[in-house]
């Protein structure tokens, strides 16, 4: 059995991974290896026995795939579809009983090889990426959640006919309705509207933990209600849709900037995007949005620390542990670039808002509502990621006040030809 290690070869160019995600390396041209490729001759005793008996299943099949992939990665970590098809054909030619019962008989093997390489690339990059490592706190944490410092002109008034007592009753009805398996969403929307002045006043004057807020107003677990709540705070509901569209409009400018940028981590993100688009062209929108969010994070990274506003976990990382480590709101996800399967906002060790089942515009919506979460919870933006949020305020909300104070943000806005008014 060949060892499951990566051997150096002429087909790989080492890259420096970008924080927050596993980076795909650029593949150098090498089209000749497949012509002379042969399947491994030796396997573990148990796999060898299965092959001789004409059967292979479960863990033994996985081990067989691992050994085949190990023999391929001596030549490349990025085999083309044609190369994977060739290897799959060699498998069923040598072991006919391994052929699929439908089609050309190679479909499951092409898929197994593809998945194995995806996992290897992600693990390899995560092992090299500082942001993927556990960051141990030194001494007393410098940043704890605190009230966002804003100049509040006044508080919203209670609707006519509403009192503190009626709002308390509305809260009870709201909690009961949210506990039902079949919720009355129009009623929930109405109750959140009626109690807005009441709960907004409480959030601003009497800061609460995320747990306490969600216990009192569980509707803030709903994407639809967080959108509306953020719109109420901004004073215009349609601004949320505009912010999502602004992010999408920003994507092409960021990608064009990346093509001119010489920073290695940005170039590797660019190469990663190209590779993902080749594999999953029908997921272009999701891929571009995810890469743009990671690029913004990388371009505006501050020297003070390695905090991330978007953290995509690798296979060997625990989402639960990342959630527990979250003090300020941030996005946490898992999966590969074409499919960030799990995605949610975590704050104060809790899952605040889940986007995993959201269809279109998932990343743009998540970024916008991450900004909104700071407004709703009345928190300051995370120290150490201020550049990112200053940029998002300037580009998504047309609020450039903080961006004007930050040289790196001004520089990026200038590169993107965006004028702060």
N, C-alpha and C positions, 0 to 999 in steps of 0.2 A: 504494500500500500504506500502510495506516495505521501510524503508529509504535507500537512495542511498549512504550509507557510508560503509567504510571498517571496518569490525569487526575483532578483533584479533583472531587468530586461531592457532592451533598447527601445521598447515601444511605450515607455511611460515617462512622463515629464513631471517631476515632483512639484507640488504646489503648496502654498500656505493656505490652510483652510480659513474661511471667514467665520467669525463668531456666529453661533446660533443655529448652524446647520452643517451637515456633512457635505463636503465639496467634491464635485466630480472633476477628476483630472482630465486634462486634455490628452487625447490619444494621438500619438504620432502615427504617420502612415506606415503600415506594415501589412501587406496583403499576401505575403508569400508563405507564412507559417502554416496555413491551413492545408496547403497542397501536400505537405509531408506529414501532417498530423496523424498520430495513431492513438487509439485508446490505451489507457493504462493496462499493463499486462498482469499486475499483481494487485490483490485486494486483501482485506482482512480475512481470516479463516472463515468467519460466518458468512460474509458476503460471497466468498469464493464457493462455499458449499451450496448456497442458494442458486448461484449461477449454474453450477453443475447439475443441480436438481431441476432446473428450468422454472424457478419461481423467485420472485423478489418483491418484498412488500414492506410497508411500515418503516421502521428505523433502518433496516438494511438497504432499502431503496434510497433513503436520504444519505446514507453513508456512501453508497455507490455514486450518487450525484456529486457529493463533496469531492470524491477522489477524481472524478472526471473534470470537474471545475478546476481543481488544483493543477491538473495537467494542462489546462488551457491557459491559466493565468501566468504560467511561465512565459507565455508569449504576449499576452495582453490582458488587461483588466476590463477591456471594453470590446468584446467580440461583436461583430455586426450580426444582423439577422441572418444573413447568408451563411456566416461561419457557424452560428448556433444550429442552423438547419443541417449543415454538413455533419456536425458532430452527432446530432440526433439521428441522422441517417446511418452513421457508422454504428451507433448503439444497436439499432434494430436489425442491421445487417449481420452483426456478430452475434446478437442475442435475439432472434426473431420472436421469442415469447414475450419480449418486453414491448412489442409494438402495440400502439393503441388499437382499439377495435374499430375505430372510425377514422375516416380521412386517410391521410398518408401514413398514419401510425406514429408520427413524430411530434404531434402537438404538445402532449404533456411533458415531453423531454425538453422541448424548446422553452416551455414555460418554467420548468424546474431550473434549467440553467440560468435563465434570465433572473429569476428570483434569488438564486444563490449569489449571483454576482452583485445584485443590488444590495443584499445584506452585507456582503464582504466590503463593498465600497463605503457603505455607511459606517460600519464598525471601524474601518481603517481611518476614515476621516475624523470620526469622533475621538479616536485615540490620540489624534494629533491636535485636536482643537482645544485650546485653553478653555473656551466657553462651555465645553461639554464636561469638564472636570468639576468635581465638587469643590466649591469655594468655601473654605473654612473661615468662620468669623474670627477676627483678631480683636481681643478685648471687647469693649462695649460697642454694639452696633451704632454707627454714626447716624443712621436715619430711621426714624419711626414715623408712622402715619401722623400727620398733623393737619390742622385746618388750612385749607387753601386760602391764601391771602388775597382777597378781592375787595374792591371798594363797592360795597352793597348800598345802593341808594335807598331802597326800602324793601319790605317783604310783601309778597303777594297777599291781597286781601281775601278773606273768606268769601265764597259765593253768597249771594243774597239768600237768606233763610237758613244758612248753615251756622252752627255754633261749635265750640270745642266738644260739647257733649254729643252732638250728632256725628261729628267726625270720628269720635271714639267708637260709636255704634257702627259706622261705615267700615272701620278697620276690622271689627269682629266679623262682619259679613264677608269682607274681602278675604280674610284668612280661611273662613269656612268654604268659600267658593273655590279658592285655590287648592284646597285639599280634595276636591272632587275629581273623579276620573274623567268626567265630561263637564268641562268648565263652560260657564256662560261668559264668553270673552267680551261681548258688548257691556255686560254688567260690570265686569272687572275694570274695563276702560272708564266707565262712568264713575265708579267708586274712587279710582285713582285721581280722576279729574276733580271730584268733589273734595277730596282730602288733600289736594296738592298744597294749598296754602298752609294747612295744618302740619303736614309732615315736612315741608320745606323749611318752615320756621324751626321745627325741632332739629332737623339735620344741621342747620346753620348755628343755632344758639346752644344746642346741647349735643355735641358730637357723640355718635354711637359707634359701636363696633359693627363690622360687616354682618356678623352673626345676628346681632340685635336688629339691625335694619331689615334683614331678610325675614326674620321671624315676624316682625310687625307688618312688613309690606312684601310678602312673598311674590307678588306680581313682578317685582324687579328681577325675578329669575327669567322673565319672558323677554325675548328680543324685541317684540313689538312694543312692550310697555317701556322698555329702556329707551327706545327710539323716541317715543312720545314724551317721556319725562325729560330727556335731553333737549327736545324741541321746546318744551315749556320753559326750561331754564334760559335757553337762547332767545326766547321770545318769538320764534318763528318755526313752525313745524317743518316746513319744506326745506329748511337748511340742512337737515340730516341727509336727505336724498342728494342735495347739491354737494355736500361734503364727500359722499361716496363717488359721485361723478367726478369731482375734482381730483380724487385719488386716482381714478382710472385715467383721467386726462394726463395726469402727471407721469404715468408709467412709461410712455414712449420717450419723454424727455430724460428720465432717469436711465433708461436702457441706452439711449444715444450717448449720454454722458459716460456710461460704462464703457462704450466702445472706444472712447477717447482717453479714458483713465488708464494710468500705468500702474496703479496699485495692484499688487499681485492678488490679494484676496478678492478684489472686485473682478479681475479678469477670470479667476477661477469660478466665481459665481456666474459670470457671463457664459463660460464654457459649460457649466452645469446646466444652465437654462437651455442652451442649444442641444445638449445631449438629451434632456428630458423631452424637448419638443420633437426630437426625432423619434423617440420611443412612443410618446403619447400626443400626437399632433392635435387630437380632438379636445385636449385639455389645455389648450394654449392660454386661455384667459386665466385659469387658476395658477398655472405655472408662472406666467409673467407677473401676476400680482404678488405671489409669494416671493419671487426673486427680488422684485422692486422693494418690498418691505425689508428684506434682509440687506439689500444694498444701502438703503437709507440708514439703517442701523449701523452698518459697517463704515460708511463714509463719515458719519457724524459721531463715531465712537469717541468717547472722552477718555483721557489718560488716567483719570482718578480711579477707575475700577473696571470691572468686567460685567457690569450689570447689563441686562438685555431687556428690551421691551417686547421682543418676540423670541421665545425659546422653543425650538423644535427638538424633542427628545430623541436620542438614539436608542437602538434596541436594548442596550444594557443599562439604560437609565430609567429610573422610576418616576412616572408622572406624579404619583402621590407625594413623593419626597420633594419634587420641585414645587408642587402646590403648597406644601407645608412651609417651604422656605420663602414663599412669596409674602412680602410685607405690603409694599405698594402694588397697585394693580399692574398686571402684565399679561401678555398672551402666552399661553403654553399649548403646544401641540405635539403630535407624533405622526409618523408616516414618512413617505418619501415626497419629493418635490412636486410630483404630478398629483399626489393625493395625500394631503395632510388630513389624515383620517379623523383624528381627535383635535379639537381646537376650542379653547375656552379662555375666559378672563379669570385669573386667580387674584385674590386679594386677602391679606391677613390670614393666610393659610386656608382659605375657603374657595371653592368654585363659585364664582359670582354669576357668570353668564356663559352658556354653552352654545357654540356655533356649529357643533359637529353635524347636525342634521340640516343646516342651512344650505339651500341650493346654490343659486347664482350669487356672484359678488361676495363670496364668503370672506376673503381676506380684506377687501376694501371696507366692508361693513364692520368687521371685527376691529380694524384699526380705528375707524371713526368712533365706534362705541367704547373702545378703550379710552380714547380722549374723553368721551362723555361720562365714563365711570368716575373720573377724577372730579368732574363737575357735580355729579349726583352725590357722591360720597363726601364732597367738599374737602378733598385732599390736595395738598401741594403735589406738583409733579415730582416724580422720583429723582432725588439728587443723584447726579452721575449720568443721567440720561436726558438732561435738560435740553441739550442741543436738538435731539430728535423731536421733542415735544414743541420746542420753539419753531422748528421747521414745519411741523404738522399744523400748528396754529396759524402760521403765515400762509401756507399753501391751501389748507382745507377750509379754514375759517376766515381768511383774509384779516388776520389779527397779527400784524408784524412787530408789535411793540417789543416783545422779548427777543425776536430774531435780530432786531437792529443792534442789540447789545452783544451779539455773539459773532465773532469774526468768521468762524468756520461755517456758520449757517449763512451769513451774508455771502461768503465765497461760493457756496453751493448754489444759492439763489441766482447769483450772477452768472455762473456757468450754465444754469438752466434758462437764463434770460427771463427770469421772473422778477418783476419790479414790485417792491413793497411800497404801498401808498400810505 
